[in-house]
Amino acid sequence: MSSTIVLALNSSENGLERMKLNASKALHVDGSAVTQPVSGTFFQATQPVSVAGTIAVDGSGSTQPVSVAATVIVDGSAVTQPVSGTFFQATQPVSVAGTLTVDGSGSVQPVSGTFYQAIQPVSGSVSISGNVNTVGGSLSVADNSLWSSQSILTGNSAQTTGLDISLYRSLLIYGDSSVAMGEIKIEISFDNSNWYDLGENLYPDGLTGNFAKQLETDAKYIRLNRDNNSGGTETISASIMVKSG
């Protein structure tokens, strides 16, 4: 290839310099100057890689951005290995239609679904069987009849059947007698066999024959005992109202 030598005035304009031109009359650049501008397409120092198969990254570069459709093997020799793709949070919520077994190996095992409180409210009709104790004594039962028009001949005595009051403390004994005199004894028992005078008596009113008394006791059974010394037949009725508490 032929070339042409030309002379050109130097930058100080005090002499001539030799310059070589090629056959196309283009100036040869030999790199002796400090800066040699070059035109064309430039690429960045680190190149992204996109492949359809498996790529191994040895970590020799500081940053190896990788975007692949298959498996990427990163050996961790570099400080940072950025990988593009879809990232998921460390703890994943679980929602299944069947049985889920949780082994508790992790600190938190989140489970989605419907949660219910420990105590469930109940609406509708509710049936209760057995004895019911209430708070505050709001449940009362009336007319536990002991005597109903009981006849007692003069000179005789009569006792009511023992009533189990173990579930109650507050009692109201009331009734009426055709004999407006004398006393009606209140007796208690713990076995419904051996009876003891409570020391609390009922006295029929002198005009009406009515009687009533409210008391509290821890006894299991209670009954009434009446002696008729009036000279005639006595007719007597008695009931107990009880209140839990």
C-alpha positions as CSV (number, residue, x, y, z in Angstrom):
1,M,0.0,0.0,0.0
2,S,1.5,3.4,-1.0
3,S,1.6,6.5,1.2
4,T,2.4,10.1,0.6
5,I,4.6,12.4,2.8
6,V,3.5,16.0,3.2
7,L,5.0,18.9,5.2
8,A,2.8,21.0,7.5
9,L,3.5,24.0,9.7
10,N,3.8,23.1,13.3
11,S,1.6,24.7,16.1
12,S,4.4,27.1,17.0
13,E,4.6,28.3,13.4
14,N,8.3,28.2,13.5
15,G,9.0,25.1,11.4
16,L,7.6,22.3,9.2
17,E,6.6,18.8,10.3
18,R,6.4,15.6,8.2
19,M,3.0,14.0,7.9
20,K,2.1,10.7,6.3
21,L,-1.0,10.2,4.3
22,N,-2.4,6.9,3.0
23,A,-3.5,6.2,-0.5
24,S,-6.9,7.6,0.4
25,K,-5.3,10.8,1.5
26,A,-6.2,10.0,5.1
27,L,-3.9,11.0,7.9
28,H,-2.1,8.1,9.7
29,V,-2.5,8.4,13.6
30,D,0.3,6.5,15.4
31,G,-0.7,7.2,19.0
32,S,2.3,9.3,19.9
33,A,0.0,12.2,21.0
34,V,-1.6,12.2,24.4
35,T,-5.2,12.0,23.4
36,Q,-6.5,10.0,20.3
37,P,-10.3,10.4,19.9
38,V,-12.0,7.4,18.4
39,S,-15.4,7.2,17.0
40,G,-17.7,4.2,16.8
41,T,-19.9,2.1,19.1
42,F,-18.9,1.9,22.7
43,F,-19.8,-0.8,25.2
44,Q,-19.8,-0.6,29.0
45,A,-17.2,-2.4,31.0
46,T,-19.6,-4.9,32.5
47,Q,-21.9,-6.7,30.0
48,P,-25.3,-8.1,30.9
49,V,-25.7,-11.8,30.0
50,S,-29.0,-13.3,28.8
51,V,-29.0,-17.0,28.0
52,A,-31.6,-19.8,27.6
53,G,-29.5,-22.5,29.4
54,T,-27.3,-22.7,32.5
55,I,-24.6,-20.1,33.2
56,A,-21.9,-20.4,35.9
57,V,-20.6,-17.1,37.3
58,D,-17.1,-17.4,38.9
59,G,-17.2,-14.0,40.7
60,S,-14.0,-12.7,39.1
61,G,-15.8,-9.4,38.5
62,S,-17.2,-7.1,41.2
63,T,-20.7,-7.2,39.7
64,Q,-22.2,-9.9,37.5
65,P,-25.7,-8.9,36.5
66,V,-27.5,-12.0,35.2
67,S,-30.9,-12.4,33.6
68,V,-31.7,-16.0,32.5
69,A,-34.7,-18.2,31.7
70,A,-33.2,-21.3,33.3
71,T,-30.8,-22.0,36.2
72,V,-28.0,-19.6,37.4
73,I,-25.1,-21.0,39.5
74,V,-23.4,-18.4,41.6
75,D,-20.4,-19.4,43.6
76,G,-20.4,-16.4,45.9
77,S,-16.7,-15.5,45.4
78,A,-17.6,-11.9,44.7
79,V,-19.1,-9.7,47.3
80,T,-22.4,-9.0,45.5
81,Q,-24.1,-11.2,43.0
82,P,-27.2,-9.4,41.8
83,V,-29.9,-11.6,40.2
84,S,-33.0,-10.3,38.4
85,G,-36.3,-12.1,38.6
86,T,-39.3,-12.5,40.9
87,F,-38.5,-12.2,44.7
88,F,-40.8,-13.6,47.4
89,Q,-41.0,-12.6,51.1
90,A,-39.3,-14.8,53.7
91,T,-42.6,-15.9,55.3
92,Q,-45.3,-17.1,52.9
93,P,-49.0,-17.2,53.9
94,V,-50.5,-20.6,53.4
95,S,-54.0,-21.3,52.3
96,V,-55.0,-25.0,51.7
97,A,-58.2,-26.8,51.0
98,G,-57.2,-30.0,52.9
99,T,-55.2,-30.8,56.0
100,L,-52.1,-28.6,56.8
101,T,-49.4,-30.1,59.0
102,V,-47.3,-27.5,60.8
103,D,-44.1,-28.9,62.5
104,G,-43.3,-25.7,64.4
105,S,-39.7,-25.7,63.3
106,G,-39.9,-22.0,62.4
107,S,-40.7,-19.3,64.9
108,V,-43.8,-18.1,63.0
109,Q,-46.2,-20.3,61.0
110,P,-48.8,-18.0,59.5
111,V,-52.1,-19.7,58.6
112,S,-54.9,-18.1,56.7
113,G,-58.5,-18.9,57.3
114,T,-61.4,-18.0,59.6
115,F,-60.6,-17.5,63.3
116,Y,-63.1,-17.8,66.1
117,Q,-63.0,-16.5,69.6
118,A,-62.6,-18.9,72.5
119,I,-66.1,-18.3,73.9
120,Q,-68.9,-18.4,71.4
121,P,-72.2,-16.5,71.9
122,V,-75.3,-18.7,71.8
123,S,-78.6,-17.5,70.4
124,G,-82.0,-19.2,70.4
125,S,-83.7,-21.5,72.9
126,V,-81.5,-23.2,75.4
127,S,-82.5,-26.1,77.7
128,I,-80.8,-26.6,81.0
129,S,-81.2,-29.7,83.1
130,G,-80.2,-30.3,86.7
131,N,-79.7,-27.8,89.5
132,V,-78.8,-24.2,88.6
133,N,-77.0,-21.9,91.0
134,T,-77.3,-18.2,90.1
135,V,-75.1,-15.3,91.0
136,G,-76.7,-12.6,93.1
137,G,-79.7,-14.8,94.2
138,S,-82.0,-13.9,91.3
139,L,-83.7,-17.3,90.9
140,S,-86.6,-18.0,93.2
141,V,-89.0,-20.9,93.5
142,A,-92.3,-20.5,95.1
143,D,-94.8,-22.8,96.8
144,N,-92.7,-25.7,98.1
145,S,-95.7,-26.9,100.0
146,L,-95.1,-28.5,103.4
147,W,-98.7,-28.7,104.6
148,S,-101.9,-28.2,102.6
149,S,-105.0,-28.0,104.8
150,Q,-103.4,-30.5,107.2
151,S,-105.8,-31.5,110.0
152,I,-104.2,-32.0,113.5
153,L,-106.5,-33.4,116.3
154,T,-106.2,-31.8,119.7
155,G,-103.6,-33.3,121.9
156,N,-101.6,-34.5,118.8
157,S,-98.6,-33.2,116.9
158,A,-97.7,-33.3,113.2
159,Q,-94.5,-32.9,111.3
160,T,-94.0,-32.0,107.7
161,T,-91.8,-34.1,105.3
162,G,-88.2,-32.9,105.3
163,L,-87.4,-30.5,102.4
164,D,-83.9,-30.5,100.9
165,I,-82.6,-26.9,101.0
166,S,-78.9,-27.6,100.4
167,L,-78.9,-25.5,97.3
168,Y,-80.5,-22.5,99.0
169,R,-79.7,-20.2,101.9
170,S,-82.5,-17.6,102.0
171,L,-85.8,-19.1,103.0
172,L,-89.3,-17.6,103.5
173,I,-91.7,-19.8,105.5
174,Y,-95.3,-18.7,105.4
175,G,-98.8,-20.1,105.9
176,D,-102.0,-19.9,108.0
177,S,-103.6,-21.9,110.9
178,S,-107.2,-22.1,112.2
179,V,-105.7,-22.0,115.7
180,A,-104.3,-18.5,116.3
181,M,-102.2,-19.5,119.3
182,G,-99.1,-21.5,120.3
183,E,-95.9,-22.0,118.3
184,I,-94.8,-23.8,115.2
185,K,-91.2,-25.2,115.6
186,I,-88.7,-25.1,112.8
187,E,-86.4,-28.1,112.8
188,I,-83.3,-28.9,110.8
189,S,-81.4,-32.1,109.9
190,F,-78.3,-33.2,108.0
191,D,-79.5,-36.7,107.2
192,N,-83.3,-36.3,107.0
193,S,-83.6,-38.6,110.0
194,N,-82.3,-36.9,113.1
195,W,-84.0,-33.6,113.7
196,Y,-83.0,-30.6,115.9
197,D,-84.9,-27.5,117.0
198,L,-83.5,-24.5,115.2
199,G,-84.6,-22.2,117.9
200,E,-86.6,-20.2,115.4
201,N,-90.4,-20.5,115.8
202,L,-93.4,-19.4,113.9
203,Y,-96.4,-17.7,115.7
204,P,-99.8,-17.5,114.0
205,D,-101.3,-14.0,114.2
206,G,-104.0,-13.7,116.9
207,L,-106.6,-12.3,114.5
208,T,-105.9,-13.9,111.1
209,G,-103.9,-17.0,112.0
210,N,-101.3,-16.1,109.3
211,F,-97.6,-16.6,110.0
212,A,-94.4,-15.9,108.1
213,K,-90.7,-15.8,108.8
214,Q,-87.6,-15.2,106.7
215,L,-84.3,-16.9,107.7
216,E,-80.9,-18.1,106.4
217,T,-79.4,-21.5,107.3
218,D,-76.7,-23.9,106.0
219,A,-78.7,-27.0,107.0
220,K,-79.4,-29.7,104.4
221,Y,-83.0,-30.4,105.4
222,I,-85.8,-28.4,107.1
223,R,-89.3,-29.3,108.4
224,L,-92.1,-27.9,110.6
225,N,-93.4,-29.4,113.9
226,R,-96.7,-28.4,115.4
227,D,-98.3,-29.4,118.7
228,N,-102.1,-28.8,118.9
229,N,-103.3,-28.1,122.4
230,S,-106.2,-25.9,121.5
231,G,-108.9,-28.3,122.5
232,G,-110.2,-28.6,118.9
233,T,-109.1,-29.8,115.5
234,E,-106.6,-27.5,113.8
235,T,-106.3,-27.0,110.0
236,I,-102.9,-25.7,108.9
237,S,-101.2,-24.9,105.6
238,A,-97.5,-24.0,105.2
239,S,-95.1,-23.4,102.3
240,I,-91.5,-22.4,101.8
241,M,-90.1,-19.9,99.2
242,V,-86.4,-20.5,98.5
243,K,-83.9,-18.2,97.0
244,S,-80.4,-19.3,95.8
245,G,-77.4,-17.3,96.7
